[in-house]
Each structure stands twice: as structure tokens, then as C-alpha cells.
Amino acid sequence: MNTAIVVAAGKSERMGSNTDKAFLNLGPKPVVAWSLLAFEQCQEIDQIILVVRKDQVLAAKSVVQMFGISKARQIVAGGARRQDSVMNGMEAMDPETRVVVVHDGARPCVTPELIEETIKCARRNGCGIAAARVWDTIKYVERGSTVDHTVDRAKLWAVQTPQAFGADLLRRAYRAVTEQKVTVTDEAGAVELIGEPVRLVEWTRPNLKITTAEDLPLAAAAMKIM
């Protein structure tokens, strides 16, 4: 069994208000609905756990019903940090889960094809992380705005979601995160913590994350839903 955990429990602080970016409209649907539909349509996914802020549980139920997300088995409240939200989702998933795919609900451009590619990689290698090569020139700044040196961009990748893992591997990684009392910004970071290799799945199509209001028209253009 393969389980998707779609995380939409962030504070959306960079939106400049208390607006929950996951429930903003992107064309005819809320942002999070696009992600849920991609996982619903992916044949490799058996169930979806949706993790949202406690005050958005009812709104999330309405989205699931309105858009016919039949694989959504549970809607659970998130925690203070991303890792807390993911762990809450893992506690709710079916114990028979063999591969777990974690996705940021604020990345609406995800496709069933990308989800499948990360799952295939996870089956072969233990994990599969959506990522894109960095093409911009990157400058390292120690402090202030003075450049210290230029980073070799040939070795740089921008890590995205979905991120797929063998369920036992991710459980072990998050146990280490809890025991060592560290904060990680994504699941790959947790796996790195226990010294396991992280394999990237290159994705060249748009997979942007909605962070500010200005990102909404960019996502709409990329998805051709203007």
C-alpha cells in the first residue's frame, strides 16, 4: 500500500496576513485541491492523509467532498512545525503502508507522473525526492550584502516535493529527529540525519510553491488555467 501525506498546515506568514495559502483560489479550485486531485488520479496511490491547521479541518472536509477526493481517508490537525505535521500524518496512515509520499499542499503543479516517478525511485533506492537543477549563479554571503564567493552551481539542486520513502525508513528517520531534538525543513533532511542516501528525481517542468500572493498568477500561467 502507498500512502500520500499532503501537508497544508503552515502559518502562511509570508502572505502578509492570516490567510491560509492552501485554501486560496487558484483558478476554479483552492490551491490544495490541485494537489489532492493529482494524488487522487495517480494509480500508485492507495490512500491520502490530509494534514491541515486545526482551524481548517472543516474547510478541508468541504474541499475533499466538493472535488470527490475518494482516496482521502483522514483529515488530521497539524503541529507547530512541518515535521510535527508529517509525524501526525504518519500516525494516521494505514499500518500496511510500504511507501509514503509527502507533499506540500502549496505546490499545486504536481502531476500523477511526477508522483509515480518518486515512488519508483523509492522502491529501488529507499527514497525518491523531486528536485530541479539550479541554473542561476549563486553567491555566498557571510554577512550583510558583500559577496564572499561564488558557489559552483553545477553541484546545486533545488529540492521540492513530492518526497517518497520506504515507510520504515521514514519512521526511523523521524525517530532520530525526535530523539536528537533537531528541526528539519523536509523529510530528506531527516533521512540525511541518520546517514542514509537521498536520491533525487529530476523534474524539469514547473513545480513552484505558493509562498506569496504574487506566486498565484505564476502558478496559474504554468498550469494554463488563466
Backbone as CSV, one residue per row, in Angstrom:
resi,resn,N_x,N_y,N_z,CA_x,CA_y,CA_z,C_x,C_y,C_z
1,MET,0.841,-1.203,0.000,0.000,0.000,0.000,0.875,1.252,0.000
2,ASN,0.500,2.230,-0.791,1.209,3.505,-0.862,0.307,4.612,-0.321
3,THR,0.827,5.379,0.606,0.060,6.441,1.254,0.669,7.800,0.955
4,ALA,-0.178,8.752,0.608,0.258,10.142,0.425,-0.119,10.949,1.658
5,ILE,0.819,11.741,2.139,0.540,12.710,3.203,0.677,14.098,2.587
6,VAL,-0.440,14.771,2.420,-0.443,16.121,1.849,-0.511,17.107,3.014
7,VAL,0.548,17.902,3.141,0.679,18.796,4.289,0.269,20.211,3.897
8,ALA,-0.742,20.725,4.569,-1.229,22.086,4.313,-1.544,22.748,5.639
9,ALA,-0.571,22.674,6.553,-0.798,23.155,7.921,0.085,24.331,8.287
10,GLY,0.675,24.976,7.287,1.577,26.092,7.562,0.844,27.350,8.007
11,LYS,1.622,28.303,8.515,1.047,29.557,9.012,0.858,30.606,7.928
12,SER,1.459,30.389,6.750,1.334,31.329,5.622,1.756,32.742,6.010
13,GLU,2.820,32.854,6.814,3.240,34.159,7.318,3.658,35.119,6.210
14,ARG,4.247,34.576,5.125,4.733,35.464,4.072,3.623,35.963,3.162
15,MET,2.397,35.551,3.424,1.266,36.095,2.679,0.901,37.494,3.198
16,GLY,1.469,37.866,4.348,1.228,39.197,4.877,-0.058,39.330,5.668
17,SER,-0.725,38.202,5.937,-1.947,38.230,6.731,-2.139,36.846,7.312
18,ASN,-3.275,36.607,7.903,-3.562,35.288,8.464,-4.190,34.366,7.425
19,THR,-4.112,34.757,6.165,-4.682,33.966,5.084,-3.966,32.634,4.964
20,ASP,-4.716,31.558,4.852,-4.132,30.233,4.643,-3.975,30.021,3.143
21,LYS,-2.720,30.011,2.669,-2.468,29.949,1.231,-3.025,28.681,0.597
22,ALA,-3.119,27.603,1.358,-3.610,26.347,0.802,-5.073,26.437,0.369
23,PHE,-5.807,27.385,0.948,-7.234,27.496,0.637,-7.564,28.729,-0.202
24,LEU,-6.535,29.422,-0.680,-6.767,30.500,-1.643,-7.176,29.901,-2.984
25,ASN,-7.940,30.652,-3.752,-8.362,30.157,-5.064,-7.239,30.285,-6.085
26,LEU,-7.043,29.213,-6.826,-6.123,29.195,-7.957,-6.963,28.750,-9.148
27,GLY,-7.399,29.724,-9.949,-8.378,29.402,-10.979,-9.677,28.963,-10.311
28,PRO,-10.277,27.866,-10.761,-11.569,27.443,-10.228,-11.508,26.607,-8.957
29,LYS,-10.300,26.365,-8.425,-10.166,25.481,-7.268,-9.218,26.086,-6.235
30,PRO,-9.369,25.696,-4.972,-8.382,26.092,-3.967,-7.024,25.470,-4.284
31,VAL,-5.966,26.118,-3.836,-4.612,25.629,-4.105,-4.458,24.166,-3.736
32,VAL,-4.892,23.797,-2.531,-4.679,22.424,-2.067,-5.455,21.402,-2.888
33,ALA,-6.565,21.816,-3.487,-7.370,20.874,-4.278,-6.601,20.354,-5.483
34,TRP,-5.752,21.180,-6.086,-4.978,20.737,-7.243,-4.039,19.599,-6.856
35,SER,-3.403,19.727,-5.702,-2.514,18.656,-5.231,-3.311,17.396,-4.928
36,LEU,-4.430,17.560,-4.238,-5.249,16.389,-3.885,-5.725,15.659,-5.135
37,LEU,-6.112,16.396,-6.160,-6.587,15.761,-7.390,-5.476,14.996,-8.098
38,ALA,-4.255,15.516,-8.039,-3.129,14.803,-8.661,-2.904,13.460,-7.976
39,PHE,-2.986,13.435,-6.659,-2.808,12.175,-5.928,-4.016,11.255,-6.117
40,GLU,-5.194,11.846,-6.214,-6.401,11.052,-6.482,-6.283,10.339,-7.821
41,GLN,-5.719,11.010,-8.815,-5.621,10.450,-10.162,-4.421,9.527,-10.353
42,CYS,-3.505,9.534,-9.399,-2.303,8.695,-9.510,-2.635,7.255,-9.135
43,GLN,-2.445,6.339,-10.059,-2.798,4.941,-9.822,-1.936,4.284,-8.750
44,GLU,-0.772,4.858,-8.489,0.122,4.272,-7.490,-0.275,4.616,-6.051
45,ILE,-1.197,5.550,-5.888,-1.597,5.993,-4.549,-2.875,5.292,-4.114
46,ASP,-2.835,4.709,-2.904,-3.990,3.990,-2.370,-4.799,4.824,-1.382
47,GLN,-4.132,5.662,-0.625,-4.857,6.499,0.331,-4.142,7.818,0.519
48,ILE,-4.912,8.830,0.919,-4.387,10.175,1.153,-4.720,10.588,2.580
49,ILE,-3.716,11.085,3.285,-3.928,11.716,4.587,-3.686,13.209,4.388
50,LEU,-4.680,14.016,4.679,-4.551,15.471,4.531,-4.319,16.081,5.911
51,VAL,-3.233,16.840,6.035,-2.877,17.474,7.306,-3.052,18.982,7.165
52,VAL,-3.913,19.556,8.001,-4.215,20.988,7.920,-4.166,21.606,9.309
53,ARG,-4.227,22.928,9.345,-4.327,23.604,10.629,-5.625,23.187,11.320
54,LYS,-5.593,23.186,12.628,-6.767,22.758,13.396,-8.010,23.554,13.020
55,ASP,-7.830,24.849,12.746,-8.980,25.695,12.428,-9.457,25.543,10.985
56,GLN,-8.775,24.671,10.207,-9.161,24.471,8.807,-9.673,23.051,8.538
57,VAL,-9.895,22.281,9.568,-10.345,20.897,9.369,-11.696,20.853,8.652
58,LEU,-12.619,21.696,9.064,-13.939,21.708,8.415,-13.838,22.166,6.965
59,ALA,-13.021,23.187,6.705,-12.831,23.661,5.333,-12.207,22.560,4.479
60,ALA,-11.274,21.807,5.063,-10.628,20.715,4.337,-11.635,19.617,3.990
61,LYS,-12.524,19.312,4.912,-13.560,18.305,4.638,-14.443,18.747,3.474
62,SER,-14.747,20.030,3.427,-15.574,20.544,2.337,-14.864,20.411,0.994
63,VAL,-13.549,20.699,0.972,-12.778,20.566,-0.265,-12.758,19.111,-0.732
64,VAL,-12.521,18.205,0.189,-12.476,16.774,-0.150,-13.802,16.315,-0.751
65,GLN,-14.905,16.743,-0.143,-16.233,16.349,-0.636,-16.548,17.021,-1.969
66,MET,-16.252,18.299,-2.086,-16.597,19.063,-3.282,-15.893,18.538,-4.530
67,PHE,-14.641,18.106,-4.366,-13.861,17.686,-5.526,-13.705,16.169,-5.630
68,GLY,-14.465,15.442,-4.848,-14.532,13.996,-4.992,-13.223,13.275,-4.728
69,ILE,-12.534,13.657,-3.662,-11.257,13.020,-3.329,-11.558,11.739,-2.534
70,SER,-11.841,10.676,-3.246,-12.282,9.439,-2.605,-11.168,8.724,-1.843
71,LYS,-9.900,9.005,-2.191,-8.779,8.342,-1.508,-8.423,9.019,-0.183
72,ALA,-9.036,10.159,0.099,-8.741,10.874,1.346,-9.383,10.125,2.505
73,ARG,-8.567,9.379,3.222,-9.084,8.542,4.310,-9.241,9.310,5.613
74,GLN,-8.321,10.251,5.853,-8.389,11.007,7.098,-7.919,12.436,6.879
75,ILE,-8.474,13.338,7.675,-8.004,14.710,7.744,-7.574,14.937,9.185
76,VAL,-6.309,15.268,9.378,-5.795,15.407,10.737,-5.221,16.803,10.945
77,ALA,-5.176,17.221,12.196,-4.626,18.529,12.539,-3.112,18.466,12.563
78,GLY,-2.492,19.511,12.051,-1.038,19.578,12.025,-0.460,20.053,13.341
79,GLY,0.862,20.147,13.376,1.552,20.594,14.567,2.205,21.945,14.374
80,ALA,3.057,22.311,15.326,3.698,23.626,15.295,4.711,23.739,14.166
81,ARG,5.396,22.631,13.846,6.405,22.619,12.785,6.003,21.632,11.704
82,ARG,6.646,21.770,10.552,6.359,20.842,9.457,6.559,19.396,9.898
83,GLN,7.668,19.126,10.576,7.951,17.750,10.979,6.875,17.205,11.915
84,ASP,6.308,18.072,12.758,5.226,17.636,13.647,3.989,17.277,12.832
85,SER,3.713,18.062,11.807,2.557,17.793,10.950,2.725,16.483,10.193
86,VAL,3.931,16.245,9.668,4.174,14.998,8.942,4.061,13.807,9.872
87,MET,4.604,13.924,11.068,4.511,12.817,12.014,3.061,12.544,12.410
88,ASN,2.255,13.600,12.548,0.831,13.400,12.813,0.178,12.620,11.673
89,GLY,0.560,12.964,10.436,0.034,12.250,9.281,0.465,10.798,9.268
90,MET,1.707,10.532,9.631,2.202,9.160,9.644,1.486,8.304,10.678
91,GLU,1.127,8.914,11.797,0.392,8.176,12.825,-0.988,7.749,12.326
92,ALA,-1.542,8.513,11.380,-2.885,8.237,10.882,-2.910,7.279,9.697
93,MET,-1.750,7.014,9.084,-1.759,6.202,7.869,-1.932,4.719,8.174
94,ASP,-2.402,3.988,7.186,-2.626,2.552,7.316,-1.322,1.851,7.688
95,PRO,-1.352,0.942,8.682,-0.125,0.244,9.090,0.480,-0.629,7.997
96,GLU,-0.303,-0.927,6.960,0.206,-1.735,5.850,0.968,-0.900,4.818
97,THR,1.098,0.394,5.065,1.793,1.272,4.130,3.245,0.828,3.942
98,ARG,3.639,0.684,2.696,5.018,0.315,2.367,5.812,1.522,1.855
99,VAL,5.133,2.392,1.081,5.765,3.617,0.584,4.896,4.794,0.999
100,VAL,5.534,5.809,1.582,4.813,7.023,1.971,5.354,8.187,1.148
101,VAL,4.440,8.969,0.597,4.809,10.119,-0.240,4.331,11.385,0.461
102,VAL,5.268,12.252,0.807,4.927,13.503,1.482,4.951,14.637,0.463
103,HIS,3.894,15.429,0.471,3.807,16.529,-0.487,3.311,17.785,0.195
104,ASP,3.876,18.910,-0.213,3.465,20.213,0.285,2.216,20.652,-0.475
105,GLY,1.123,20.844,0.238,-0.132,21.220,-0.397,-0.082,22.552,-1.107
106,ALA,0.976,23.332,-0.876,1.134,24.626,-1.548,1.904,24.499,-2.856
107,ARG,2.142,23.264,-3.321,2.749,23.031,-4.643,1.671,22.428,-5.557
108,PRO,0.859,23.263,-6.182,-0.290,22.781,-6.954,0.050,22.223,-8.326
109,CYS,1.288,22.419,-8.798,1.646,21.971,-10.150,2.010,20.485,-10.217
110,VAL,1.996,19.801,-9.093,2.369,18.389,-9.072,1.480,17.581,-10.018
111,THR,2.054,16.538,-10.631,1.315,15.698,-11.574,1.367,14.236,-11.134
112,PRO,0.411,13.415,-11.578,0.488,11.977,-11.292,1.788,11.357,-11.780
113,GLU,2.297,11.846,-12.897,3.545,11.303,-13.441,4.712,11.525,-12.491
114,LEU,4.822,12.732,-11.942,5.904,13.026,-11.002,5.769,12.170,-9.750
115,ILE,4.560,12.033,-9.254,4.332,11.191,-8.073,4.806,9.762,-8.340
116,GLU,4.437,9.237,-9.501,4.837,7.874,-9.857,6.345,7.728,-9.944
117,GLU,7.021,8.743,-10.489,8.476,8.675,-10.616,9.160,8.641,-9.251
118,THR,8.653,9.412,-8.306,9.261,9.394,-6.970,9.016,8.053,-6.282
119,ILE,7.845,7.464,-6.496,7.544,6.158,-5.898,8.448,5.077,-6.484
120,LYS,8.625,5.111,-7.799,9.518,4.135,-8.444,10.926,4.225,-7.877
121,CYS,11.411,5.449,-7.689,12.741,5.657,-7.148,12.827,5.154,-5.710
122,ALA,11.766,5.379,-4.939,11.748,4.918,-3.552,11.783,3.393,-3.472
123,ARG,11.101,2.744,-4.374,11.117,1.282,-4.384,12.506,0.746,-4.704
124,ARG,13.205,1.432,-5.597,14.552,0.977,-5.997,15.618,1.350,-4.978
125,ASN,15.490,2.559,-4.426,16.596,3.123,-3.651,16.263,3.508,-2.217
126,GLY,15.030,3.305,-1.806,14.647,3.684,-0.451,13.952,5.028,-0.378
127,CYS,14.309,5.931,-1.307,13.618,7.217,-1.341,13.758,7.841,-2.723
128,GLY,12.865,8.772,-3.024,12.894,9.492,-4.296,12.378,10.898,-4.069
129,ILE,13.233,11.897,-4.298,12.924,13.281,-3.958,12.837,14.120,-5.222
130,ALA,11.704,14.754,-5.464,11.573,15.646,-6.620,12.541,16.809,-6.469
131,ALA,13.257,17.123,-7.551,14.251,18.193,-7.479,14.515,18.763,-8.863
132,ALA,15.056,19.969,-8.878,15.409,20.624,-10.145,16.808,21.198,-10.033
133,ARG,17.538,21.157,-11.126,18.876,21.752,-11.134,18.779,23.264,-10.969
134,VAL,19.764,23.843,-10.317,19.824,25.291,-10.137,20.611,25.890,-11.301
135,TRP,19.988,26.799,-12.038,20.626,27.404,-13.199,21.131,28.806,-12.928
136,ASP,20.616,29.455,-11.881,21.092,30.799,-11.546,22.505,30.726,-10.958
137,THR,23.258,31.813,-11.114,24.538,31.922,-10.429,24.270,32.249,-8.962
138,ILE,24.871,31.467,-8.065,24.622,31.613,-6.638,25.836,32.230,-5.951
139,LYS,25.601,33.277,-5.187,26.649,33.935,-4.429,26.496,33.606,-2.942
140,TYR,27.617,33.321,-2.291,27.604,33.064,-0.843,27.950,34.353,-0.111
141,VAL,27.095,34.742,0.832,27.296,35.965,1.608,27.402,35.586,3.078
142,GLU,28.547,35.860,3.666,28.766,35.537,5.080,27.926,36.435,5.973
143,ARG,27.928,37.741,5.658,27.132,38.700,6.435,26.868,39.936,5.582
144,GLY,25.828,40.673,5.948,25.497,41.884,5.210,25.142,41.581,3.768
145,SER,25.679,42.366,2.836,25.376,42.167,1.417,26.641,42.071,0.569
146,THR,27.761,41.760,1.212,29.020,41.628,0.491,29.264,40.162,0.140
147,VAL,29.523,39.899,-1.143,29.723,38.530,-1.604,31.049,37.987,-1.079
148,ASP,30.984,36.782,-0.514,32.187,36.096,-0.063,32.803,35.290,-1.198
149,HIS,31.965,34.506,-1.874,32.433,33.760,-3.044,31.252,33.257,-3.848
150,THR,31.530,32.779,-5.055,30.501,32.207,-5.930,30.476,30.693,-5.745
151,VAL,29.277,30.164,-5.586,29.100,28.722,-5.379,29.005,28.028,-6.737
152,ASP,29.592,26.857,-6.830,29.545,26.081,-8.076,28.132,25.550,-8.290
153,ARG,27.407,26.174,-9.202,26.011,25.793,-9.408,25.858,24.403,-10.027
154,ALA,26.905,23.862,-10.623,26.815,22.522,-11.211,26.516,21.466,-10.158
155,LYS,26.776,21.812,-8.900,26.558,20.854,-7.810,25.304,21.168,-6.997
156,LEU,24.525,22.135,-7.455,23.362,22.585,-6.676,22.047,22.111,-7.280
157,TRP,21.154,21.664,-6.406,19.805,21.254,-6.792,18.811,21.920,-5.855
158,ALA,17.678,22.317,-6.383,16.575,22.829,-5.564,15.637,21.658,-5.265
159,VAL,15.519,21.337,-4.003,14.704,20.188,-3.599,13.255,20.621,-3.434
160,GLN,12.342,19.777,-3.912,10.918,20.085,-3.904,10.150,18.945,-3.224
161,THR,8.875,18.893,-3.445,8.059,17.726,-3.115,7.265,17.391,-4.376
162,PRO,6.808,16.142,-4.517,6.712,15.074,-3.519,8.053,14.437,-3.184
163,GLN,8.084,13.875,-1.954,9.229,13.117,-1.484,8.714,11.756,-1.024
164,ALA,9.196,10.702,-1.682,8.699,9.345,-1.398,9.760,8.536,-0.657
165,PHE,9.307,7.702,0.274,10.215,6.916,1.104,9.610,5.559,1.420
166,GLY,10.482,4.592,1.652,10.025,3.382,2.299,9.507,3.777,3.676
167,ALA,8.342,3.292,4.055,7.718,3.746,5.304,8.606,3.490,6.514
168,ASP,9.262,2.333,6.566,10.132,2.032,7.704,11.308,2.997,7.780
169,LEU,11.859,3.368,6.628,12.972,4.322,6.595,12.547,5.663,7.162
170,LEU,11.383,6.171,6.751,10.944,7.479,7.230,10.606,7.440,8.715
171,ARG,10.025,6.343,9.170,9.749,6.209,10.607,11.054,6.265,11.402
172,ARG,12.060,5.548,10.928,13.354,5.523,11.611,13.989,6.910,11.610
173,ALA,13.868,7.605,10.497,14.441,8.949,10.398,13.773,9.916,11.372
174,TYR,12.454,9.835,11.469,11.768,10.758,12.366,11.934,10.386,13.829
175,ARG,12.187,9.118,14.115,12.533,8.763,15.491,13.841,9.445,15.892
176,ALA,14.809,9.457,14.967,16.092,10.119,15.238,15.902,11.620,15.419
177,VAL,15.047,12.228,14.591,14.767,13.664,14.716,14.213,13.977,16.103
178,THR,13.300,13.138,16.561,12.692,13.344,17.884,13.711,13.134,18.994
179,GLU,14.465,12.052,18.898,15.449,11.735,19.949,16.544,12.781,20.039
180,GLN,16.977,13.307,18.889,18.061,14.291,18.883,17.563,15.727,19.034
181,LYS,16.244,15.890,19.054,15.619,17.196,19.259,16.113,18.236,18.252
182,VAL,16.101,17.850,16.987,16.517,18.763,15.930,15.303,19.164,15.092
183,THR,15.463,20.230,14.329,14.424,20.683,13.410,14.907,20.463,11.989
184,VAL,14.070,19.836,11.180,14.396,19.628,9.771,13.341,20.329,8.922
185,THR,13.746,20.778,7.738,12.810,21.511,6.887,12.102,20.622,5.877
186,ASP,12.593,19.389,5.727,11.897,18.439,4.865,12.263,17.021,5.282
187,GLU,11.604,16.039,4.672,11.809,14.642,5.045,13.189,14.156,4.625
188,ALA,13.686,14.665,3.507,15.026,14.291,3.071,16.057,14.653,4.137
189,GLY,15.867,15.776,4.796,16.771,16.193,5.863,16.769,15.208,7.018
190,ALA,15.606,14.641,7.312,15.518,13.643,8.380,16.280,12.381,7.993
191,VAL,16.158,11.981,6.729,16.866,10.785,6.255,18.370,11.025,6.233
192,GLU,18.785,12.224,5.848,20.211,12.568,5.877,20.753,12.454,7.298
193,LEU,19.938,12.813,8.278,20.351,12.803,9.674,20.807,11.418,10.129
194,ILE,20.186,10.371,9.587,20.553,9.008,10.007,21.569,8.379,9.055
195,GLY,22.115,9.194,8.155,23.190,8.729,7.306,22.783,7.880,6.123
196,GLU,21.496,7.888,5.785,21.026,7.120,4.633,21.102,7.980,3.371
197,PRO,21.394,7.374,2.216,21.486,8.159,0.980,20.141,8.714,0.543
198,VAL,20.172,9.918,0.000,18.970,10.571,-0.523,19.105,10.645,-2.035
199,ARG,18.152,10.060,-2.755,18.187,10.034,-4.220,17.206,11.058,-4.784
200,LEU,17.694,11.841,-5.757,16.873,12.874,-6.371,16.230,12.377,-7.660
201,VAL,15.032,12.873,-7.918,14.306,12.608,-9.161,14.210,13.935,-9.898
202,GLU,14.956,14.065,-10.992,14.965,15.340,-11.696,13.622,15.591,-12.373
203,TRP,13.119,16.812,-12.177,11.842,17.228,-12.774,12.044,18.591,-13.407
204,THR,11.836,18.677,-14.702,12.126,19.916,-15.426,10.901,20.794,-15.650
205,ARG,9.723,20.284,-15.354,8.514,21.098,-15.522,8.259,21.961,-14.285
206,PRO,7.427,23.000,-14.398,7.171,23.870,-13.241,6.599,23.082,-12.060
207,ASN,7.126,23.369,-10.888,6.637,22.732,-9.660,6.780,23.732,-8.518
208,LEU,6.370,24.962,-8.797,6.601,26.038,-7.836,5.713,25.928,-6.604
209,LYS,6.195,26.550,-5.562,5.476,26.579,-4.289,4.825,27.947,-4.112
210,ILE,3.570,27.958,-3.698,2.877,29.214,-3.425,3.367,29.726,-2.072
211,THR,4.123,30.817,-2.118,4.670,31.399,-0.891,4.099,32.783,-0.629
212,THR,3.968,33.584,-1.690,3.381,34.914,-1.581,2.219,35.026,-2.571
213,ALA,1.436,36.073,-2.440,0.284,36.272,-3.330,0.722,36.381,-4.788
214,GLU,1.933,36.894,-5.008,2.433,37.049,-6.375,2.676,35.714,-7.070
215,ASP,2.774,34.633,-6.296,3.015,33.316,-6.889,1.757,32.723,-7.531
216,LEU,0.586,33.199,-7.132,-0.661,32.631,-7.662,-0.785,32.800,-9.173
217,PRO,-0.595,34.011,-9.730,-0.683,34.126,-11.196,0.418,33.360,-11.917
218,LEU,1.581,33.220,-11.296,2.654,32.433,-11.908,2.257,30.968,-12.015
219,ALA,1.656,30.443,-10.936,1.202,29.058,-10.954,0.080,28.876,-11.961
220,ALA,-0.833,29.832,-12.032,-1.942,29.745,-12.974,-1.427,29.711,-14.410
221,ALA,-0.399,30.535,-14.692,0.176,30.557,-16.043,0.860,29.230,-16.348
222,ALA,1.593,28.707,-15.359,2.300,27.447,-15.574,1.336,26.294,-15.801
223,MET,0.190,26.349,-15.134,-0.807,25.290,-15.247,-1.823,25.567,-16.356
224,LYS,-1.670,26.739,-17.001,-2.553,27.129,-18.118,-4.022,27.150,-17.716
225,ILE,-4.259,27.776,-16.547,-5.653,27.876,-16.078,-6.066,29.331,-15.917
226,MET,-5.363,30.239,-16.593,-5.723,31.658,-16.524,-7.121,31.868,-17.110
